[in-house]
Amino acid sequence: MMTELNLPPCTPRIRRSLSGKEEIFDPFRKKYVRLTPEEWVRQHFLDYLVTHLGYPPALLVVEARLTFNGMSRRSDILAYSKAGNPCLVVECKAPSVPITQEVFDQVARYNMSLEVSYIAVTNGMVHYACRIDHALRRYEFLKQVPAFKQLSP
């Protein structure tokens, strides 16, 4: 059984694979994936974005590929605006992983190539969100992850 998270409850589909490993269904990738603590957090956070914050599922990408310093990376969750521009990148960690400066640095590196206006980090227990002002090279911590309707177009 996975850890209860500090997110609204959701009921993901879980099964045991032929090899005996637990898997969770990812409706965004449309397949079962290995159930790890980080994946547990990611699926709950995706449900939170869609069900409680109004993000259209069609505008969310899981493990979006990006390039930073010539190296291929994947962001956990990338949200797009209605205009098709990336607007929020989310980094998910397992509940046992503290949200440290290193975690913020990781998502900030991803954002150097994405240039989104919002970033968020979560371990399912604590969640932080920031609004980024690229022109002034500043960021502002937000009280909560912004709802989709609060994002700029």
C-alpha positions in Angstrom: 0.0 0.0 0.0 1.3 3.4 -0.9 1.6 6.4 1.4 -1.5 8.6 1.9 -0.7 12.0 0.4 -1.5 15.6 1.2 -3.7 15.8 -1.9 -7.4 15.1 -2.5 -8.0 11.4 -2.7 -8.3 9.8 -6.1 -8.8 6.2 -7.1 -6.2 5.1 -9.6 -6.4 1.8 -11.3 -3.7 -0.6 -10.0 -2.9 -4.1 -11.0 -0.2 -6.7 -10.6 1.9 -7.5 -13.7 2.7 -11.0 -14.8 6.1 -10.6 -13.2 4.4 -9.7 -9.9 5.2 -6.0 -9.8 2.4 -3.5 -9.0 1.5 -1.1 -11.9 -0.7 2.0 -12.0 -2.7 3.1 -15.0 -1.5 6.4 -16.4 -4.5 7.9 -18.4 -2.2 10.5 -20.0 0.2 7.9 -21.5 -2.7 5.5 -21.9 -0.8 2.5 -20.3 0.1 0.8 -17.1 3.5 1.9 -15.6 5.4 0.6 -12.7 4.0 1.8 -9.4 6.8 3.6 -7.6 6.4 6.2 -4.9 7.2 9.0 -7.4 4.6 7.6 -9.8 2.0 7.5 -7.0 2.7 11.2 -6.4 2.6 12.0 -10.1 -0.8 10.3 -10.7 -2.3 12.0 -7.7 -1.0 15.4 -8.7 -2.3 14.9 -12.2 -5.7 14.1 -10.8 -5.5 17.2 -8.6 -4.6 19.4 -11.6 -7.5 18.1 -13.6 -10.2 17.5 -11.0 -9.6 20.4 -8.6 -7.7 23.0 -10.6 -9.5 22.7 -14.0 -6.5 21.8 -16.2 -7.8 20.2 -19.4 -6.3 16.6 -19.7 -5.5 17.2 -23.4 -3.1 20.1 -22.4 -1.1 18.0 -19.9 1.9 16.0 -21.0 3.7 13.4 -18.8 7.4 13.0 -19.1 7.7 15.7 -21.8 11.1 15.4 -23.5 13.3 18.5 -23.3 16.9 19.4 -24.0 19.2 21.2 -21.6 22.9 21.8 -22.3 22.7 19.3 -25.1 21.4 16.6 -22.8 17.9 15.0 -23.1 15.7 15.2 -20.0 12.1 14.6 -19.2 9.8 16.8 -17.1 7.4 15.0 -14.9 4.4 17.1 -15.9 4.1 19.9 -18.5 1.0 21.9 -18.9 0.2 23.9 -22.0 -2.0 27.0 -22.4 -5.1 27.0 -24.7 -2.8 28.8 -27.2 -0.5 25.7 -27.1 2.4 27.3 -25.2 4.1 25.6 -22.2 2.9 27.4 -19.1 3.6 25.1 -16.0 6.3 22.5 -15.3 5.9 20.2 -12.3 8.6 18.1 -10.7 7.4 15.2 -8.6 9.4 13.4 -6.0 8.6 10.4 -3.8 7.0 11.3 -0.4 10.3 10.3 1.3 12.3 12.8 -0.7 12.5 16.3 0.9 11.8 19.3 -1.3 15.2 21.0 -1.1 17.1 23.6 -3.1 18.4 20.8 -5.3 14.9 19.9 -6.3 14.1 23.6 -7.2 17.4 23.8 -9.1 16.4 20.7 -11.2 13.1 22.3 -12.2 14.8 25.6 -12.8 17.2 24.0 -15.2 14.3 22.4 -17.1 12.7 25.8 -17.2 15.8 27.4 -18.9 14.7 25.6 -22.1 11.0 25.7 -21.5 10.7 29.3 -20.2 7.3 28.7 -18.6 5.8 31.3 -16.2 5.0 28.8 -13.5 6.9 26.0 -11.8 5.8 23.6 -9.1 7.5 20.9 -7.0 5.8 18.3 -4.9 6.5 15.1 -3.0 2.8 14.6 -2.4 3.1 15.9 1.2 4.3 19.4 0.5 3.8 21.4 -2.7 5.5 24.7 -3.7 4.6 26.8 -6.7 6.3 29.9 -8.1 5.5 32.5 -10.7 8.5 33.4 -12.8 9.1 36.8 -14.3 11.7 36.1 -17.0 12.1 39.8 -18.0 13.0 40.9 -14.5 14.7 37.5 -13.6 12.7 37.1 -10.5 10.3 34.6 -9.0 7.5 34.8 -6.5 6.3 31.9 -4.3 2.6 31.4 -4.5 0.3 30.3 -1.7 -0.9 27.4 -3.9 -0.6 25.9 -7.3 -2.5 28.1 -9.7 -5.8 27.0 -11.2 -5.7 26.7 -15.0 -8.0 29.7 -15.4 -5.4 31.8 -13.5 -2.6 31.2 -16.0 -1.8 33.7 -18.6 -2.7 32.7 -22.2 
